């Protein structure tokens, strides 16, 4: 709690879950201006109004919320019960913080795993592309080998045809010599 900036009461800074203030409906930001018949203008007024009462008593709390006056009924608790409630709330908050941290850790783990999975997929894709390029290169080389082989065969056929023509010319020349003789 803190004095209100305008000096019109005591501003509630925080309300612990399960506390009498929370059960009454008070919220952080409310400005308490009265407890039963006691006007409240500073924190010691509020403390004085509460310590005069016994645990279990009901008190009427008047507070301002967003420029509207509201009335709350709160049941007072002993200091020990308040400490127990505060410890329980602190434990609950700590557990909640641990749970949130664990969830952030799990989320981080999931994100890191997703990053690893994406990286592995990129690597697999790159491997597939390299393999496809090797296969295309091998296919080009096989095609070039076939074309070279076909060219060698064509050249061999031309040489063979040239030899056959040469032989035919030689036979023709031989026949012509024999006819001339």
C-alpha positions in Angstrom: 0.0 0.0 0.0 1.1 3.6 -0.6 -0.4 7.0 -0.1 -2.6 8.0 -3.0 -0.9 10.7 -5.2 -3.8 13.1 -4.6 -3.7 12.4 -0.8 -7.2 11.0 -0.8 -6.5 7.6 0.8 -4.2 4.6 0.5 -3.5 3.1 -2.9 -3.5 -0.8 -3.1 -0.3 -1.8 -4.8 -0.9 -5.5 -5.0 -3.6 -8.0 -3.9 -2.5 -11.6 -3.1 -4.8 -14.3 -4.3 -6.7 -15.8 -1.5 -6.1 -12.9 0.8 -9.1 -11.2 2.6 -8.6 -8.2 0.3 -8.9 -10.5 -2.8 -11.9 -12.3 -1.4 -13.6 -9.0 -0.7 -12.9 -7.9 -4.3 -10.3 -5.3 -3.9 -7.8 -4.9 -6.7 -4.4 -3.3 -7.3 -5.0 0.4 -8.0 -8.0 0.8 -5.7 -7.7 3.7 -3.3 -9.0 2.9 0.2 -10.7 5.9 1.8 -12.6 4.4 4.7 -12.6 1.3 7.0 -15.9 1.1 8.8 -16.3 4.7 10.2 -12.5 5.5 10.1 -11.4 7.9 7.4 -8.2 6.7 5.7 -5.7 9.3 4.3 -2.4 7.5 4.8 -1.0 4.0 5.4 -0.9 4.4 9.2 -4.6 5.2 9.3 -5.3 2.0 7.6 -3.0 -0.1 9.8 -4.6 1.6 12.9 -8.1 0.8 11.8 -7.2 -2.9 11.2 -5.2 -3.6 14.4 -8.1 -2.4 16.6 -10.1 -5.4 15.2 -10.0 -9.1 16.0 -9.4 -11.9 13.5 -12.6 -13.1 12.0 -14.4 -9.7 12.3 -16.0 -8.2 9.2 -15.1 -4.7 8.2 -16.6 -2.4 5.6 -14.0 -1.0 3.2 -14.8 2.0 1.0 -12.5 2.5 -2.0 -12.3 4.5 -5.2 -11.9 2.6 -8.4 -11.8 4.5 -11.7 -13.5 7.5 -10.1 -16.3 5.4 -8.7 -16.8 4.8 -5.0 -17.2 1.1 -4.1 -17.9 -0.7 -0.9 -16.3 -4.1 0.0 -16.9 -6.3 3.0 -13.7 -8.0 4.2 -13.1 -10.6 6.9 -10.0 -10.0 8.9 -7.5 -12.8 9.6 -4.8 -13.2 12.2 -1.2 -12.2 11.4 -0.2 -15.9 11.4 -3.0 -16.7 8.9 -2.0 -13.7 6.8 1.6 -15.0 6.9 0.5 -18.5 6.0 -1.6 -17.1 3.1 1.3 -15.0 2.0 3.7 -18.0 2.1 1.1 -20.1 0.2 0.7 -17.3 -2.4 4.5 -17.0 -2.7 4.8 -20.7 -3.1 2.0 -20.7 -5.7 3.6 -17.8 -7.6 7.0 -19.6 -7.4 5.4 -22.8 -8.7 3.7 -20.8 -11.4 7.0 -19.1 -12.3 8.7 -22.6 -12.4 5.9 -23.9 -14.6 6.1 -20.9 -16.9 9.9 -21.3 -17.1 9.5 -25.0 -17.8 7.0 -24.2 -20.5 9.4 -21.6 -22.0 12.2 -24.2 -21.8 10.0 -26.8 -23.5 9.0 -24.2 -26.1 12.7 -23.4 -26.6 13.4 -27.1 -27.0 10.6 -27.4 -29.5 11.9 -24.4 -31.4 15.5 -25.7 -31.4 14.2 -29.1 -32.5 12.2 -27.5 -35.3 15.3 -25.5 -36.3 17.3 -28.7 -36.4 14.6 -30.5 -38.3 14.4 -27.6 -40.8 18.2 -27.6 -41.1 18.2 -31.4 -41.7 15.5 -31.0 -44.3 17.5 -28.3 -46.0 20.6 -30.6 -46.0 18.5 -33.5 -47.3 17.1 -31.2 -50.0 20.7 -30.1 -50.9 21.8 -33.8 -51.0 18.9 -34.6 -53.3 19.8 -31.7 -55.5 23.4 -32.7 -55.6 22.4 -36.3 -56.4 20.1 -35.1 -59.2 22.9 -33.0 -60.6 25.3 -35.9 -60.5 22.6 -38.1 -62.2 22.1 -35.4 -64.9 25.9 -35.1 -65.3 26.2 -38.8 -65.6 23.4 -38.9 -68.1 25.1 -36.1 -70.2 28.3 -38.0 -70.1 26.6 -41.3 -71.2 24.9 -39.3 -74.0 28.3 -37.8 -75.0 29.9 -41.3 -74.9 27.1 -42.6 -77.2 27.5 -39.7 -79.5 31.3 -40.2 -79.6 30.8 -43.9 -80.2 28.3 -43.2 -83.0 30.8 -40.7 -84.5 33.6 -43.3 -84.4 31.2 -45.9 -86.0 30.2 -43.3 -88.7 33.9 -42.5 -89.4 34.7 -46.2 -89.5 31.9 -46.8 -92.0 33.2 -43.9 -94.1 36.7 -45.4 -94.0 35.3 -48.8 -94.9 33.4 -47.2 -97.7 36.5 -45.4 -98.9 38.5 -48.6 -98.8 35.8 -50.4 -100.8 35.8 -47.5 -103.3 39.5 -47.6 -103.5 39.5 -51.4 -104.0 36.9 -50.9 -106.7 39.0 -48.3 -108.4 42.0 -50.6 -108.2 40.0 -53.5 -109.7 38.7 -51.2 -112.3 42.3 -50.0 -113.2 43.4 -53.6 -113.2 40.7 -54.6 -115.6 41.5 -51.6 -117.8 45.2 -52.6 -117.9 44.3 -56.1 -118.8 42.0 -54.9 -121.6 44.8 -52.6 -122.8 47.3 -55.5 -122.9 
